[in-house]
């Protein structure tokens, strides 16, 4: 994923829009997409700032943490379990669906 564009650039684009330019004109002038200019202007009106949102992050550990006790019990009961055996177990439990 590309890095977020600077707050300074965002401010200049929004200032140009507030100064009378259309979103598309301001976007073209500053070399950003029209969608970004529209989104930044909307964010400024809704939230009150144009600071970029946090990118990336951990989206899966909550799902794993919800089942951590069962995972630890399974590994404790059979410490030499192979990955293939573990996959069969989680498919049987219903945590993972197998696609063909």
Backbone as CSV, one residue per row, in Angstrom:
resi,resn,N_x,N_y,N_z,CA_x,CA_y,CA_z,C_x,C_y,C_z
1,UNK,0.847,-1.166,0.000,0.000,0.000,0.000,0.896,1.233,0.000
2,UNK,0.509,2.209,-0.764,1.283,3.448,-0.853,1.169,4.243,0.444
3,UNK,2.154,5.059,0.672,2.122,5.915,1.865,1.070,6.999,1.691
4,UNK,0.553,7.466,2.799,-0.440,8.541,2.779,0.225,9.834,2.322
5,UNK,-0.520,10.626,1.584,-0.003,11.921,1.147,0.046,12.876,2.338
6,UNK,0.941,13.846,2.268,1.194,14.722,3.415,-0.020,15.575,3.769
7,UNK,-0.068,15.944,5.032,-1.146,16.810,5.520,-1.045,18.173,4.838
8,UNK,0.174,18.631,4.588,0.376,19.913,3.914,-0.278,19.910,2.529
9,UNK,-0.063,18.861,1.770,-0.672,18.749,0.445,-2.189,18.698,0.558
10,UNK,-2.668,17.936,1.502,-4.118,17.844,1.716,-4.703,19.221,2.032
11,UNK,-4.009,19.977,2.879,-4.483,21.315,3.248,-4.509,22.248,2.040
12,UNK,-3.484,22.160,1.194,-3.449,23.019,0.006,-4.575,22.673,-0.962
13,UNK,-4.852,21.388,-1.128,-5.942,20.966,-2.018,-7.277,21.468,-1.482
14,UNK,-7.524,21.257,-0.195,-8.794,21.684,0.406,-8.916,23.206,0.385
15,UNK,-7.816,23.918,0.610,-7.850,25.384,0.561,-8.201,25.866,-0.845
16,UNK,-7.666,25.196,-1.850,-7.991,25.570,-3.230,-9.475,25.335,-3.521
17,UNK,-10.014,24.249,-3.004,-11.444,23.956,-3.185,-12.275,25.013,-2.474
18,UNK,-11.884,25.338,-1.253,-12.598,26.377,-0.498,-12.456,27.749,-1.161
19,UNK,-11.383,27.937,-1.906,-11.149,29.196,-2.605,-11.922,29.325,-3.910
20,UNK,-12.687,28.305,-4.261,-13.531,28.405,-5.444,-13.252,27.402,-6.543
21,UNK,-12.164,26.661,-6.444,-11.884,25.640,-7.457,-12.807,24.451,-7.258
22,UNK,-13.067,23.745,-8.332,-13.807,22.493,-8.191,-12.837,21.441,-7.652
23,UNK,-13.380,20.367,-7.129,-12.520,19.297,-6.600,-11.627,18.741,-7.698
24,UNK,-12.185,18.573,-8.882,-11.406,18.024,-9.994,-10.289,18.983,-10.434
25,UNK,-10.587,20.266,-10.471,-9.567,21.253,-10.844,-8.437,21.282,-9.816
26,UNK,-8.798,21.282,-8.542,-7.783,21.301,-7.483,-6.942,20.029,-7.530
27,UNK,-7.596,18.907,-7.766,-6.869,17.638,-7.843,-5.868,17.662,-8.989
28,UNK,-6.301,18.148,-10.133,-5.405,18.214,-11.284,-4.249,19.175,-11.014
29,UNK,-4.536,20.296,-10.406,-3.501,21.302,-10.117,-2.410,20.740,-9.206
30,UNK,-2.811,19.950,-8.207,-1.843,19.438,-7.231,-1.393,18.002,-7.512
31,UNK,-1.883,17.422,-8.600,-1.423,16.093,-9.003,-1.924,14.955,-8.134
32,UNK,-3.137,15.085,-7.635,-3.747,13.997,-6.863,-5.028,13.575,-7.577
33,UNK,-5.606,12.494,-7.149,-6.840,12.044,-7.790,-8.018,12.897,-7.335
34,UNK,-9.009,12.988,-8.209,-10.226,13.728,-7.861,-10.909,13.071,-6.673
35,UNK,-10.862,11.747,-6.622,-11.483,11.021,-5.507,-10.845,11.415,-4.180
36,UNK,-9.523,11.579,-4.176,-8.841,11.985,-2.940,-9.261,13.381,-2.526
37,UNK,-9.330,14.299,-3.478,-9.740,15.673,-3.160,-11.152,15.696,-2.589
38,UNK,-12.043,14.936,-3.195,-13.431,14.864,-2.716,-13.475,14.270,-1.313
39,UNK,-12.707,13.200,-1.110,-12.684,12.523,0.189,-12.113,13.432,1.279
40,UNK,-11.035,14.163,0.976,-10.423,15.052,1.963,-11.363,16.177,2.343
41,UNK,-12.037,16.739,1.360,-12.981,17.825,1.652,-14.121,17.306,2.526
42,UNK,-14.626,16.122,2.197,-15.692,15.525,3.000,-15.233,15.210,4.408
43,UNK,-14.009,14.699,4.534,-13.473,14.376,5.862,-13.321,15.638,6.708
44,UNK,-12.879,16.733,6.089,-12.730,17.985,6.824,-14.084,18.461,7.345
45,UNK,-15.116,18.331,6.539,-16.453,18.756,6.968,-17.012,17.845,8.060
46,UNK,-16.812,16.528,7.913,-17.387,15.568,8.860,-16.610,15.474,10.163
47,UNK,-15.302,15.328,10.057,-14.460,15.047,11.222,-13.790,16.308,11.766
48,UNK,-13.504,17.251,10.882,-12.859,18.480,11.313,-11.364,18.510,11.083
49,UNK,-10.809,17.446,10.518,-9.391,17.450,10.161,-9.186,16.599,8.912
50,UNK,-7.988,16.664,8.375,-7.675,15.876,7.182,-6.436,15.012,7.407
51,UNK,-6.178,14.701,8.659,-5.057,13.833,9.002,-5.362,12.434,8.475
52,UNK,-4.394,11.791,7.831,-4.659,10.463,7.285,-4.989,9.452,8.376
53,UNK,-5.858,8.513,8.029,-6.192,7.436,8.961,-5.007,6.485,9.059
54,UNK,-4.973,5.729,10.107,-3.920,4.740,10.302,-4.047,3.672,9.225
55,UNK,-2.919,3.262,8.647,-2.928,2.248,7.604,-2.527,0.897,8.162
56,UNK,-3.050,-0.135,7.530,-2.662,-1.489,7.884,-3.150,-1.886,9.252
57,UNK,-2.315,-2.583,9.953,-2.677,-3.010,11.291,-3.024,-4.485,11.348
58,UNK,-3.268,-4.921,12.515,-3.553,-6.321,12.783,-5.054,-6.546,12.715
59,UNK,-5.486,-7.325,11.724,-6.912,-7.570,11.571,-7.303,-8.992,11.943
60,UNK,-6.317,-9.843,12.194,-6.642,-11.247,12.407,-6.491,-11.724,13.847
61,UNK,-5.681,-11.079,14.664,-5.405,-11.621,15.990,-6.646,-11.689,16.868
62,UNK,-7.630,-10.820,16.644,-8.852,-10.895,17.445,-9.552,-12.223,17.217
63,UNK,-9.534,-12.694,15.966,-10.153,-13.988,15.677,-9.382,-15.114,16.356
64,UNK,-8.078,-15.017,16.359,-7.267,-16.054,16.988,-7.423,-15.994,18.503
65,UNK,-7.391,-14.790,19.068,-7.528,-14.630,20.515,-8.848,-15.186,21.024
66,UNK,-9.887,-15.105,20.229,-11.188,-15.628,20.645,-11.129,-17.137,20.864
67,UNK,-10.190,-17.796,20.207,-10.076,-19.254,20.306,-8.774,-19.688,20.973
68,UNK,-8.091,-18.778,21.633,-6.765,-19.080,22.170,-6.769,-20.230,23.168
69,UNK,-7.773,-20.286,24.022,-7.825,-21.358,25.019,-7.913,-22.727,24.347
70,UNK,-8.766,-22.843,23.345,-8.921,-24.110,22.632,-7.643,-24.477,21.881
71,UNK,-6.993,-23.498,21.295,-5.739,-23.749,20.579,-4.668,-24.250,21.547
72,UNK,-4.534,-23.586,22.683,-3.533,-24.003,23.671,-3.820,-25.397,24.207
73,UNK,-5.092,-25.703,24.454,-5.458,-27.036,24.932,-5.125,-28.098,23.890
74,UNK,-5.396,-27.814,22.630,-5.121,-28.782,21.567,-3.624,-29.035,21.425
75,UNK,-2.831,-27.987,21.496,-1.381,-28.142,21.365,-0.795,-28.821,22.598
76,UNK,-1.352,-28.531,23.767,-0.886,-29.186,24.994,-1.216,-30.672,24.961
77,UNK,-2.397,-31.007,24.473,-2.812,-32.409,24.407,-1.979,-33.194,23.401
78,UNK,-1.601,-32.559,22.311,-0.811,-33.251,21.289,0.260,-32.292,20.770
79,UNK,1.394,-32.184,21.492,2.421,-31.206,21.131,3.091,-31.460,19.778
80,UNK,3.033,-32.694,19.282,3.686,-32.996,18.007,2.713,-32.966,16.823
81,UNK,1.595,-32.273,16.983,0.594,-32.198,15.923,1.196,-31.511,14.692
82,UNK,0.940,-32.075,13.534,1.454,-31.482,12.299,0.496,-30.400,11.810
83,UNK,0.983,-29.600,10.912,0.149,-28.540,10.353,-1.038,-29.134,9.594
84,UNK,-0.817,-30.230,8.888,-1.906,-30.886,8.152,-2.975,-31.401,9.114
85,UNK,-2.547,-31.985,10.237,-3.518,-32.462,11.234,-4.276,-31.286,11.853
86,UNK,-3.567,-30.199,12.118,-4.216,-29.025,12.698,-5.240,-28.451,11.721
87,UNK,-4.910,-28.436,10.443,-5.835,-27.941,9.434,-7.097,-28.798,9.399
88,UNK,-6.940,-30.110,9.445,-8.112,-30.999,9.482,-8.961,-30.712,10.716
89,UNK,-8.322,-30.476,11.829,-9.045,-30.191,13.073,-9.858,-28.910,12.952
90,UNK,-9.248,-27.850,12.466,-9.975,-26.583,12.382,-11.062,-26.612,11.314
91,UNK,-10.886,-27.431,10.290,-11.952,-27.592,9.293,-13.128,-28.317,9.918
92,UNK,-12.850,-29.364,10.705,-13.930,-30.108,11.365,-14.670,-29.243,12.375
93,UNK,-13.941,-28.402,13.092,-14.565,-27.514,14.073,-15.401,-26.452,13.364
94,UNK,-14.995,-26.077,12.162,-15.735,-25.078,11.407,-15.097,-23.704,11.406
95,UNK,-13.861,-23.591,11.878,-13.183,-22.296,11.887,-12.782,-21.874,10.485
96,UNK,-12.450,-22.870,9.673,-11.966,-22.602,8.321,-12.824,-23.378,7.342
97,UNK,-13.173,-22.725,6.232,-13.870,-23.421,5.159,-12.863,-23.737,4.083
98,UNK,-12.958,-24.913,3.557,-12.023,-25.323,2.524,-12.613,-25.012,1.160
99,UNK,-11.854,-24.340,0.316,-12.314,-24.058,-1.040,-11.551,-24.951,-2.006
100,UNK,-12.246,-25.425,-2.994,-11.609,-26.318,-3.975,-11.252,-25.596,-5.238
